[in-house]
Amino acid sequence: MQTSTPSAPPDAPLLEVSFLAGSRGERRLFQNLAISLLAGQVMWLRGRNGRGKTTLLRLLAGLSTPAQGEIRVLGQSLKSAPVSLRSAVGYLAHANALKDDLTAAEALSFVGALSGHTPSPAEVGEALKRLGIASRADAPVRTLSQGQRRRVALARLALPRAPRVWLLDEPFDALDDRGVEVLNRLLADHAAAGGAVLLTSHQSLSLREPVPQVLNLDDYSVLA
């Protein structure tokens, strides 16, 4: 998996969090959270519903502001990070965020452009092929099943210049067994190329290499 993001010193965490607290509105969800995500690592973020898993991913992606604590990407504070550094982190939400009136190929190209690089038709085709959805490249998104839409959304991870750190909210949702296998291979290849992944999943993970490390957000919850 090619990356064009800044590099971190050898053996330094790609993503590091200390004393982090997150809230939803006026309600504190978790606090004193510490994370050290290394190159080649896949971390499984677990926790009961409402404990702040999505809130945490949004904080790490720079989409929300933490109640307290610090987030560092490639050794630099995310708060003051330049655009080039922020591009080292890619966030895929639970919602697929695909436009219904576009074809699968057009939707993937549009999403790729939002990250700062418009992929070529060949790159889009190769990414869709990697996710096993190339046969539906010219089909409008509105005609795709939920599983097919999820594959198109995940195909952005197979585009060139992928972010170094992936934050994935329920990436296995709606995938069949074959889709799970394809995503597992994508995760394994990204880790082997020096990337890192933090993901949530209500399903038990079947990824064997690398063995996912578990981070239980319940351990940092301030909720009763």
C-alpha positions in Angstrom: 0.0 0.0 0.0 1.6 3.3 -1.1 1.7 6.2 1.3 2.8 9.8 0.7 2.4 11.1 4.2 5.2 12.4 6.5 7.3 9.8 8.2 7.8 9.3 11.9 11.1 8.5 13.6 11.9 4.7 13.6 9.9 2.9 16.3 8.0 6.0 17.3 4.2 5.7 17.6 2.3 6.8 14.5 -0.6 8.0 16.8 -0.2 8.8 20.4 -2.8 9.9 23.0 -2.3 11.0 26.6 -4.8 12.0 29.3 -7.5 12.3 26.7 -11.1 13.0 27.7 -14.1 13.1 25.4 -17.6 14.4 25.8 -20.9 14.4 23.9 -22.5 17.8 24.6 -22.2 18.4 28.3 -21.8 14.8 29.1 -18.3 13.4 29.8 -17.9 9.9 28.3 -14.3 8.9 29.0 -11.1 10.4 30.5 -7.4 9.7 31.1 -7.2 7.7 27.9 -3.8 6.7 26.7 -3.0 5.1 23.3 0.2 4.3 21.5 -0.4 3.0 18.0 2.7 1.7 16.3 3.5 1.0 12.7 2.3 -2.5 11.7 -0.3 -2.6 14.5 -4.1 -3.1 14.3 -6.0 -2.0 17.4 -9.6 -3.1 18.1 -11.5 -0.4 20.0 -14.2 -2.1 22.1 -16.7 -0.9 24.6 -20.4 -0.9 25.3 -22.9 1.2 23.3 -22.8 4.9 24.2 -19.3 4.8 25.8 -17.8 7.1 23.1 -16.1 4.9 20.5 -17.3 7.0 17.5 -16.6 10.2 19.6 -13.0 9.0 20.1 -12.5 8.3 16.4 -13.7 11.7 15.5 -11.3 13.3 18.0 -8.4 11.4 16.6 -9.4 12.4 13.1 -9.3 16.1 14.1 -13.1 16.5 13.5 -13.9 17.3 17.2 -12.0 19.0 20.0 -11.1 16.9 23.1 -12.3 18.0 26.5 -8.7 17.6 27.7 -5.5 15.8 26.7 -3.2 15.7 23.7 -3.2 13.8 20.4 0.1 13.4 18.5 0.4 12.2 14.9 3.9 11.2 13.8 5.3 12.9 16.9 3.6 16.2 16.4 0.5 17.7 18.1 -2.6 17.3 16.0 -3.9 20.6 17.3 -1.2 22.6 15.4 -0.5 20.0 12.7 -0.1 21.3 9.1 -2.4 19.9 6.4 0.4 17.5 5.2 0.4 15.9 8.7 -3.3 15.7 9.1 -3.4 13.8 5.8 -1.5 11.0 7.6 -4.8 10.1 9.3 -7.8 8.8 7.3 -11.2 8.4 8.9 -14.0 6.1 7.5 -17.3 6.7 9.3 -20.0 4.1 9.9 -22.1 5.8 7.2 -20.8 5.2 3.7 -21.2 8.8 2.6 -21.7 7.9 -1.1 -23.8 10.1 -3.4 -26.8 8.0 -4.7 -26.9 9.6 -8.1 -23.2 8.9 -8.9 -22.0 5.6 -10.2 -19.7 3.5 -7.9 -16.7 4.6 -9.8 -17.7 8.3 -9.8 -18.5 8.1 -6.1 -15.1 6.7 -5.3 -13.3 9.3 -7.5 -15.2 12.0 -5.7 -14.3 10.7 -2.2 -10.6 10.4 -3.3 -10.6 14.0 -4.5 -11.8 15.2 -1.1 -8.6 13.8 0.4 -6.5 16.0 -1.9 -5.8 13.7 -4.8 -8.1 13.0 -7.6 -7.5 9.3 -8.6 -7.2 8.4 -12.2 -9.8 6.1 -13.8 -7.3 3.3 -13.7 -6.6 3.8 -10.0 -10.4 3.8 -9.3 -10.8 0.6 -11.3 -8.0 -1.1 -9.5 -9.3 -0.1 -6.0 -12.8 -1.4 -6.9 -11.3 -4.6 -8.2 -9.3 -5.0 -4.9 -12.6 -4.8 -3.0 -14.3 -7.3 -5.4 -16.9 -4.7 -6.7 -15.4 -3.8 -10.1 -18.3 -5.4 -11.9 -20.6 -2.7 -10.5 -18.3 0.2 -11.3 -20.9 1.8 -13.7 -23.9 1.1 -11.5 -25.6 4.0 -9.7 -24.9 3.9 -6.0 -28.7 3.8 -5.3 -28.9 0.4 -7.0 -26.3 -1.2 -4.8 -27.0 -3.4 -1.8 -25.7 -2.3 1.6 -22.8 -4.7 1.4 -21.9 -3.5 -2.1 -22.0 0.1 -0.9 -19.8 -0.8 2.0 -17.2 -2.3 -0.4 -17.3 0.9 -2.5 -16.7 3.0 0.6 -13.9 0.8 1.7 -12.3 1.0 -1.7 -10.9 4.4 -0.8 -8.4 2.6 1.4 -7.1 0.8 -1.7 -6.4 4.0 -3.6 -2.8 5.2 -4.0 -1.4 7.6 -1.4 -3.5 6.1 1.4 -3.1 7.7 4.8 -0.6 6.1 7.2 -3.2 5.7 10.0 -6.7 4.3 9.4 -9.5 5.1 11.8 -12.4 2.8 10.8 -15.9 2.8 12.4 -17.5 -0.6 12.0 -15.8 -1.4 8.7 -17.1 -5.0 8.6 -20.7 -3.8 8.8 -22.9 -5.4 6.0 -20.1 -7.4 4.6 -20.5 -11.1 3.7 -17.9 -13.7 4.4 -16.0 -13.0 1.2 -16.1 -9.2 1.9 -14.6 -9.9 5.4 -11.8 -11.9 3.8 -11.1 -9.1 1.4 -11.0 -6.4 4.1 -8.8 -8.6 6.4 -6.3 -8.8 3.6 -6.4 -5.1 3.0 -5.8 -4.5 6.7 -2.9 -7.0 6.8 -1.2 -5.5 3.8 -1.5 -2.0 5.2 0.0 -3.1 8.5 2.8 -5.0 6.7 3.6 -1.8 4.7 4.1 0.2 7.9 0.7 1.5 8.4 -1.5 1.2 11.5 -5.3 0.8 12.1 -7.6 1.6 14.9 -11.1 0.2 14.3 -14.4 -0.6 16.0 -16.4 -3.7 15.4 -19.4 -5.3 17.1 -18.3 -8.5 15.3 -15.5 -10.8 16.5 -12.4 -10.1 14.4 -11.1 -12.9 12.3 -7.8 -11.1 11.4 -5.0 -13.4 12.2 -1.9 -11.4 11.2 -1.2 -9.0 12.8 -3.0 -10.1 15.9 -5.3 -7.2 16.8 -4.5 -5.5 20.1 -7.6 -4.7 22.2 -8.4 -1.3 23.7 -11.5 -1.4 25.9 -13.0 2.1 26.3 -15.1 0.8 29.2 -11.9 1.0 31.3 -11.8 4.8 30.8 -15.5 5.4 31.1 -16.9 7.9 33.6 -20.5 6.7 33.1 -22.3 4.7 35.7 
